[in-house]
Amino acid sequence: MPVKFQFWYDFASPYSYLSAMRIEGLTSAAGVETEWHPFLLGPIFKSQGWDTSPFNIYEAKGRYMWRDIERLSGKYGIKFLKPSVFPRNGVLASRVALASESHEWRSRFSKLVFIANFAEDRDISNEAVIASILESLGEGPGHIIGGALSVENKGELRRATEGATSIGIFGAPSFIVGDEIFWGNDRLEDALEWYGSRMGHAGSS
Amino acid sequence: MPVKFQFWYDFASPYSYLSAMRIEGLTSAAGVETEWHPFLLGPIFKSQGWDTSPFNIYEAKGRYMWRDIERLSGKYGIKFLKPSVFPRNGVLASRVALASESHEWRSRFSKLVFIANFAEDRDISNEAVIASILESLGEGPGHIIGGALSVENKGELRRATEGATSIGIFGAPSFIVGDEIFWGNDRLEDALEWYGSRMGHAGSS
């Protein structure tokens, strides 16, 4: 089995949004299959003593980040509207994403959630917003949200977040290539280059 | 007067090292003149409640950073040897760098200090190490170090660090183009592109 290219993201993370919108253009050009792994930064931040995003705690850093995202989205041609609430609670969206084992489905759903949060300023913690996204994918939302909120599936998100921590992930987005972690939207190209030069051959033999 | 491209750095910062070794190749290709601005991250970190580098405080982040620097220095072809002490005290080196108003001189001196710290694991807080760097530049070290330690010049470093904070700088390296801050070695190319498209014309008229 070839090693897969892993994309770890949090729905509240602005840089994860940029990567979610860019990754398929880059991976499909390179013929790379991607696993989509939503997880929660909140518990990881909490273990570092932070009760909210560091972009809220450290003012100069936060001010910089919003300007940086504005510049980068312009450079990439990605629509961006600063969310009126930050960080938005991504628990429900993450549970719905994890309710399917299909990474292709997760990618379609996740991009719409990111767009709702970072291009349309919609409240992704609201069940009606998630339901409307599911409907636009042609899904019956009631059944999927019910499954996403089941006890078993709640465990999935907890395990995903614990899995992220045990790999050594401390921020989002992160890209995993074998034992290597690449952190940040600005490492996406490096991660793919690493994958292509070290992992691509294993898969093609 | 055309706006200058500003490079703000801290001698203890690994990503500042990478930028210091890369910047002249990129700016000379673009015909851009660079101002070299050493400052101290320590007081800025202290104001955020940190008594050392966040790479020491947050273990997973620190572990990642050293691996990231190793990978990036390999990619850029820059020699790197993990310093046995981190972060090293850069006060003396910064004072010496600021004792000259010539950015060309600062760049030559600063690159040698960075190499001593990050490629040779030498103690840049040691006066003998700084003296040997000055000698290799053909300077009489006694006179320069004496001047660097003068009361007036100590004020220069304090003012540089306060200046960084007042601009909105919170990390190193940072690149300043007019009112725009670009933070991190991975933003050097973006900053130069911004400079070229917005500032270059003002200077050529």
Interface residues (C-beta under 8 A of the other chain):
Chain A: Q48 Y58 A60 K61 R63 Y64 R67 D68 R71 K75 T165 G168 I169 F170 G171 E180 I181 F182 W183 G184 D186 R187 D190 W194
Chain B: Q48 Y58 A60 K61 R63 Y64 R67 D68 R71 K75 T165 G168 I169 F170 G171 E180 I181 F182 W183 G184 D186 R187 D190 W194
